[in-house]
Amino acid sequence: MSQMQERKFDLKHFRAISNAIATYEDFNLLSNHLVEGMCRTFKIKGASIMLLDEIEGQLFRVSSYGISEAYLEKGPVCADKSRSALCTGKAEYIGDLKSDERVQYPESAEKEGIVSMLSIPVKFREVVIGVIRIYDEKPVDINEEDVESLSVLAAQLGVLIECNGLKNFVEHIKMSMDTLPPRVRGQV
């Protein structure tokens, strides 16, 4: 990452992406558009949005762009919080995936042609609930202010994910309530 790299996000782009996060009805479509947009904007090999499954201790992929199926199916992605942006809650850069001990599948990354990765935590308040990963075949070179903008967008994404989770929970409760006999619901 470089201070000298030209900024890619201006206020107009940032506002458009923020508006999309706030208004999209379909989360899968939104996340697909976000990863594709990052790849096109920063001219990088690929990007993924991964969410944390706290019970399984793994990250699961919500969307990706520019990455082969073989790489996506390389195996479970362990969420080792002690060695990643999941722990620090800050954007983390790995410049050489082949030799960095934090990388779980260095051979797969090399085979895919991925040299470097930038991980940006997706947070709800201060709790990290996932990551946005940006992959490239050369050292990732993104202006620090763009990384800050991506971090703010990731936080907005975290609020949306949490909101959707709560909405799904309430819907589940409503469906469960509808299966109760009327006498239990107080409708007798």
Summary of the structure (lengths in Angstrom):
residues: 188
radius of gyration: 18.9
end to end distance: 66.0
largest distance: 71.4
contacts: 553
relative contact order: 0.17
helix: 44%
strand: 22%
